[in-house]
């Protein structure tokens, strides 16, 4: 088996058929499609069973609800492919995707293959993120410049724009957490710490449906979500220490995390300030030059030098 496709499924009955149609339209055989029901309470499991009867490449398993991360780990544990692909069940892929990937992995071994994606809001295409060219980087070439080239070409934090070497994941004990938000980012930061041979394609194969009702990306911004953001920011910082002495990139991430958290939490509950000390230390170290956008520069200036006025500003 060359490729295992793993989908964690939870209450996506409205979107599942479009996703499954795009999968079953792929005209290759050396692929298994593993649908992991994560305790859905709608008709998702029934629809999955129906699809399983229509295509012998599909396997449906059901487990108690523990979150999409553990569902992906379960799928990884039973997968048989040399490579694995983690797809979300409310998105869809382009025709020819599997054929392209199989043609590559049949004669080349890399740790992951990255590719472009489209972002849709409703039926409207709002953005395409892709590399301008196809390129390969190996261990000898892996440095700050090549690292930046990789993740300026495709997004670091998503899993659905990458196909992973299964043995690489298993050997390095790379698994998903049960974080309710940001688990993809945390996983990929851990992957990025280990990579030394990757391939980036200029092709665009994935279609991401933004702002789905019920999506974890659109749920209420809570203390738990903020704590997860801190974990990701700390891990992101440690990743950049491996490849660069510059603190500019992780600083920008810290700044964005802080802004979002203040906006969502302080306005609603002043108890949010229990983590402000952590950010105070970061903010002091941040350089205005690290921030690319004028509005963000203004925010940082006010935050650093006029902190009491910051809440009024936002």
C-alpha positions as CSV (number, residue, x, y, z in Angstrom):
1,X,0.0,0.0,0.0
2,X,1.5,3.3,-1.1
3,X,-0.8,5.9,0.5
4,X,-3.2,6.0,3.5
5,X,-5.7,8.9,3.6
6,X,-7.0,9.6,7.1
7,X,-10.1,11.7,7.9
8,X,-11.2,12.4,11.5
9,X,-15.0,12.8,11.3
10,X,-17.3,14.5,13.8
11,X,-20.7,16.0,13.0
12,X,-20.0,17.0,9.4
13,X,-23.1,15.5,7.7
14,X,-23.7,18.6,5.6
15,X,-20.2,18.6,4.1
16,X,-19.2,14.9,4.0
17,X,-20.6,14.0,0.6
18,X,-18.6,16.7,-1.2
19,X,-15.4,15.6,0.5
20,X,-16.0,11.9,-0.2
21,X,-16.9,12.6,-3.9
22,X,-13.5,14.3,-4.4
23,X,-11.8,11.3,-2.8
24,X,-13.6,8.6,-4.7
25,X,-13.1,10.4,-8.0
26,X,-9.3,9.8,-7.6
27,X,-8.6,7.1,-10.2
28,X,-5.8,5.1,-8.4
29,X,-6.0,1.8,-6.6
30,X,-3.0,1.7,-4.3
31,X,-4.7,3.9,-1.7
32,X,-6.7,3.3,1.4
33,X,-9.2,5.8,2.8
34,X,-9.6,5.6,6.5
35,X,-12.6,7.4,8.0
36,X,-12.4,7.7,11.8
37,X,-15.8,8.6,13.3
38,X,-15.1,10.5,16.5
39,X,-18.4,9.8,18.3
40,X,-20.6,11.8,15.9
41,X,-24.1,12.6,17.1
42,X,-25.5,13.5,13.7
43,X,-25.8,11.2,10.6
44,X,-22.1,11.4,9.7
45,X,-21.5,7.7,10.6
46,X,-24.4,6.5,8.6
47,X,-23.2,8.4,5.5
48,X,-19.7,7.1,6.0
49,X,-21.1,3.5,6.0
50,X,-22.9,4.2,2.8
51,X,-19.7,5.4,1.2
52,X,-17.9,2.4,2.5
53,X,-20.3,0.2,0.5
54,X,-19.6,2.1,-2.7
55,X,-15.8,2.0,-2.7
56,X,-13.6,-0.9,-1.5
57,X,-10.8,1.6,-0.8
58,X,-12.8,3.0,2.1
59,X,-12.6,1.7,5.7
60,X,-14.8,3.1,8.4
61,X,-13.9,2.8,12.1
62,X,-15.8,4.4,15.1
63,X,-14.5,5.4,18.5
64,X,-15.6,7.5,21.5
65,X,-15.2,11.2,21.1
66,X,-11.7,12.4,22.1
67,X,-11.0,15.1,19.5
68,X,-9.7,15.1,16.0
69,X,-6.0,14.7,17.1
70,X,-6.6,11.3,18.8
71,X,-8.8,10.3,15.9
72,X,-5.9,11.0,13.5
73,X,-3.6,9.0,15.8
74,X,-6.0,6.1,15.7
75,X,-6.1,6.2,11.9
76,X,-2.3,6.4,11.7
77,X,-2.1,3.4,14.0
78,X,-4.1,1.1,11.7
79,X,-2.8,2.6,8.4
80,X,-0.8,0.5,6.0
81,X,0.5,3.0,3.5
82,X,4.1,4.0,3.0
83,X,2.9,7.6,3.1
84,X,-0.1,9.2,5.0
85,X,-2.3,12.1,4.3
86,X,-4.5,13.8,6.9
87,X,-7.5,15.5,5.3
88,X,-10.4,17.4,7.0
89,X,-13.8,15.9,6.2
90,X,-15.4,19.2,5.3
91,X,-12.9,20.1,2.6
92,X,-12.2,18.7,-0.9
93,X,-9.3,17.8,-3.1
94,X,-8.6,18.3,-6.8
95,X,-8.7,15.6,-9.4
96,X,-5.4,14.0,-10.1
97,X,-4.0,14.6,-6.6
98,X,-3.4,10.9,-5.7
99,X,-2.1,10.1,-9.1
100,X,0.5,12.9,-8.8
101,X,1.6,11.8,-5.3
102,X,1.8,8.2,-6.2
103,X,4.0,9.0,-9.2
104,X,6.4,10.8,-7.0
105,X,6.6,8.3,-4.1
106,X,7.0,5.4,-6.4
107,X,10.6,6.6,-7.3
108,X,11.5,9.1,-4.5
109,X,11.6,8.9,-0.7
110,X,11.2,12.1,1.2
111,X,9.9,13.0,4.7
112,X,7.0,15.0,3.4
113,X,5.6,16.5,0.2
114,X,4.1,19.9,0.4
115,X,1.7,21.6,-2.0
116,X,-0.6,24.6,-2.5
117,X,-4.2,25.1,-1.3
118,X,-7.2,27.3,-2.0
119,X,-9.2,29.0,0.7
120,X,-13.0,29.3,0.1
121,X,-15.6,31.3,2.1
122,X,-18.9,29.9,1.0
123,X,-18.6,29.5,-2.8
124,X,-16.1,32.3,-3.2
125,X,-12.4,31.7,-3.6
126,X,-10.7,34.3,-1.4
127,X,-7.0,33.2,-1.5
128,X,-4.5,30.7,-3.0
129,X,-1.4,29.8,-1.1
130,X,1.2,28.0,-3.3
131,X,4.9,27.8,-4.2
132,X,6.0,29.5,-7.4
133,X,8.1,26.5,-8.3
134,X,8.7,22.9,-7.4
135,X,11.9,22.3,-5.4
136,X,13.5,19.7,-3.2
137,X,15.7,20.2,-0.1
138,X,17.9,17.6,1.5
139,X,19.9,17.4,4.8
140,X,23.0,19.1,3.4
141,X,20.9,22.1,2.2
142,X,18.8,22.5,5.3
143,X,19.6,25.8,6.9
144,X,17.9,29.1,7.8
145,X,17.5,30.1,4.2
146,X,16.1,26.8,3.0
147,X,13.8,26.6,6.1
148,X,12.4,30.0,5.3
149,X,12.0,29.1,1.7
150,X,9.9,26.0,2.6
151,X,7.5,27.8,4.9
152,X,7.2,31.0,2.8
153,X,6.1,28.7,0.0
154,X,3.4,26.8,1.9
155,X,1.8,27.2,5.3
156,X,3.7,25.5,8.1
157,X,0.8,25.1,10.5
158,X,-1.7,23.0,8.4
159,X,-1.5,19.2,7.9
160,X,-3.8,19.0,4.9
161,X,-1.2,20.6,2.6
162,X,1.4,17.9,3.2
163,X,1.8,14.2,2.6
164,X,4.0,12.6,5.3
165,X,6.3,9.6,5.2
166,X,4.7,7.2,7.6
167,X,7.9,5.6,8.8
168,X,9.4,9.1,9.5
169,X,6.4,9.8,11.8
170,X,6.5,6.5,13.6
171,X,10.3,6.5,14.0
172,X,10.2,10.0,15.5
173,X,7.1,9.3,17.6
174,X,5.3,12.2,16.0
175,X,1.6,12.2,17.0
176,X,-1.2,14.7,17.5
177,X,-2.2,16.1,20.9
178,X,-5.8,16.4,22.0
179,X,-5.7,20.2,22.0
180,X,-9.0,21.6,20.9
181,X,-7.3,24.2,18.8
182,X,-3.9,24.5,17.3
183,X,-3.0,20.8,17.3
184,X,-2.1,20.9,13.6
185,X,0.3,23.7,14.3
186,X,1.9,22.0,17.3
187,X,2.3,18.7,15.3
188,X,3.9,20.4,12.3
189,X,6.3,22.4,14.5
190,X,7.5,19.1,15.9
191,X,7.7,17.7,12.4
192,X,9.8,20.7,11.3
193,X,12.3,20.1,14.1
194,X,13.0,16.7,12.6
195,X,12.9,17.2,8.8
196,X,15.9,17.0,6.6
197,X,14.5,15.9,3.2
198,X,11.4,17.4,1.7
199,X,9.7,18.1,-1.6
200,X,7.6,21.2,-2.3
201,X,5.3,21.1,-5.4
202,X,4.0,24.2,-7.2
203,X,0.7,22.4,-7.8
204,X,-2.5,23.3,-5.8
205,X,-4.5,20.3,-4.7
206,X,-6.5,21.2,-1.6
207,X,-9.6,23.3,-1.1
208,X,-10.1,24.6,2.4
209,X,-13.6,25.7,3.5
210,X,-13.2,28.6,5.9
211,X,-15.7,29.6,8.5
212,X,-17.6,26.4,8.7
213,X,-20.3,26.4,11.4
214,X,-19.2,24.3,14.4
215,X,-15.5,24.3,13.3
216,X,-13.0,24.4,16.1
217,X,-11.4,27.3,14.3
218,X,-14.6,29.3,14.9
219,X,-15.5,28.4,18.4
220,X,-15.5,30.7,21.4
221,X,-12.1,32.0,22.4
222,X,-11.6,30.6,25.9
223,X,-8.8,30.3,28.5
224,X,-8.0,26.8,27.1
225,X,-7.6,28.2,23.6
226,X,-5.3,30.9,24.9
227,X,-3.2,28.3,26.8
228,X,-2.9,26.3,23.6
229,X,-1.8,29.4,21.8
230,X,0.9,29.9,24.4
231,X,2.1,26.3,23.9
232,X,2.3,26.8,20.2
233,X,4.1,30.1,20.5
234,X,6.7,28.6,22.9
235,X,7.2,25.6,20.5
236,X,7.5,27.9,17.5
237,X,10.1,29.9,19.3
238,X,12.2,26.7,20.0
239,X,11.9,25.7,16.4
240,X,13.4,29.0,15.2
241,X,16.2,28.7,17.6
242,X,17.3,25.6,15.7
243,X,17.4,27.4,12.3
244,X,18.1,31.0,13.1
245,X,19.5,33.4,15.7
246,X,16.9,35.9,14.6
247,X,13.9,36.3,16.9
248,X,11.8,38.3,14.4
249,X,9.6,35.5,13.2
250,X,8.6,34.0,16.6
251,X,8.2,37.5,17.9
252,X,5.6,38.3,15.2
253,X,3.8,35.1,16.2
254,X,3.9,36.2,19.9
255,X,2.6,39.6,18.9
256,X,-0.3,38.2,16.9
257,X,-1.2,35.8,19.7
258,X,-1.1,38.5,22.3
259,X,-3.3,40.9,20.2
260,X,-5.9,38.2,19.5
261,X,-6.0,37.1,23.2
262,X,-6.4,40.6,24.5
263,X,-9.1,41.4,22.0
264,X,-11.1,38.3,22.8
265,X,-10.5,37.9,26.5
266,X,-9.7,41.1,28.4
267,X,-12.7,42.9,27.0
268,X,-14.9,40.1,28.4
269,X,-13.0,39.1,31.6
270,X,-10.3,41.0,33.4
271,X,-9.1,37.8,35.0
272,X,-7.3,37.2,31.7
273,X,-4.5,39.3,33.2
274,X,-3.3,36.3,35.1
275,X,-1.1,35.5,32.0
276,X,-0.2,39.1,31.2
277,X,3.2,38.8,33.1
278,X,4.3,36.2,30.5
279,X,3.6,38.5,27.7
280,X,5.1,41.6,29.4
281,X,8.5,39.9,29.3
282,X,8.0,39.1,25.6
283,X,6.7,42.5,24.7
284,X,9.7,44.3,26.2
285,X,12.1,42.2,24.1
286,X,10.2,42.8,20.9
287,X,11.5,45.2,18.3
288,X,9.2,47.5,16.4
289,X,11.2,46.5,13.3
290,X,10.0,42.9,13.7
291,X,6.4,43.9,12.8
292,X,5.6,44.3,9.1
293,X,2.3,46.2,9.1
294,X,1.8,49.8,10.1
295,X,-1.3,49.1,12.3
296,X,0.6,46.4,14.2
297,X,3.5,48.7,14.7
298,X,1.2,51.3,16.2
299,X,-0.3,48.7,18.5
300,X,3.1,47.5,19.7
301,X,4.3,51.1,20.3
302,X,1.3,51.8,22.5
303,X,1.6,48.4,24.2
304,X,5.2,48.9,25.0
305,X,5.3,52.5,26.0
306,X,1.7,53.4,27.0
307,X,0.3,50.1,28.4
308,X,-2.5,51.8,30.4
309,X,-3.9,53.3,27.2
310,X,-3.8,50.0,25.3
311,X,-7.2,48.8,26.4
312,X,-8.8,52.1,25.3
313,X,-7.1,51.8,22.0
314,X,-8.5,48.4,21.2
